[in-house]
Amino acid sequence: WIFDKPGFWQAMDELPKNIKLVDVGCGGCFFSGELIKKCGIQDISLVDIDDYRFFAQDKPFYKVDLSFEKLPFEDNSFDVVTSFQTIEHLENPYNLLREVNRIVKPGGLFIISMPNGWNIYSRLKFLFRNKIEGFHKTCYKAGKLHNHIAFIPRDIFMMMLKNFTIEKSFYRKRKRPGFWIFAKFKVWHPVSVFFSDKLCYFLINSKEV
């Protein structure tokens, strides 16, 4: 969803072309392929638990279990770290956040997208049905099981990223109410953390060397 937002690619295009970037949880590398084509950024490293790449196959790839292993990079070695729809799949998401903080340079950028279980409908679901939006088995078509297993409360997420501040934020526009009581009604939703079901943050690192 985030790759369909023009504002996202505009923000990426504003980055210097000579940055050093690593895509953590790169999957099929659609993002990296588009980044090379649209923005001209070439110094890209790729990380995932296995090699699923369809694009960017000429870029360095590192096989890492993001839940438990350290990333194979020196401290303060990347200008930009990206992670799209990855953290919710990890048994230990805190390991990823610690490693991102370690490898990104002071003043560097961490770009992350994930389900937004903090929105108001998710809170209502948890209150009345003991479910978190984006993390229960019926949140996908036909009730298929999925592997979204790591929900992080917002205050803990921001505490883990205490050296970061939010520079830009993007939210997916909700098409329908996310709570069954309102499901039959057409409701206009603001595009914000309070209503959207997915989010993307651009976070600036402010740690000291």
Secondary structure by P-SEA (a helix, b strand, c coil): cccccaaaaaaaaaccccbbbbbcccccaaaaaaaaacccccbbbbbccccccccccccccccccccccccccccccccbbbbcccccccccaaaaaaaaaaaccccbbbbbbccccccaaaaaaaaccccccccccccccccccccccccccaaaaaaaaccccccbbbbccccccccccccccccccccccccccccccbbbbbccc
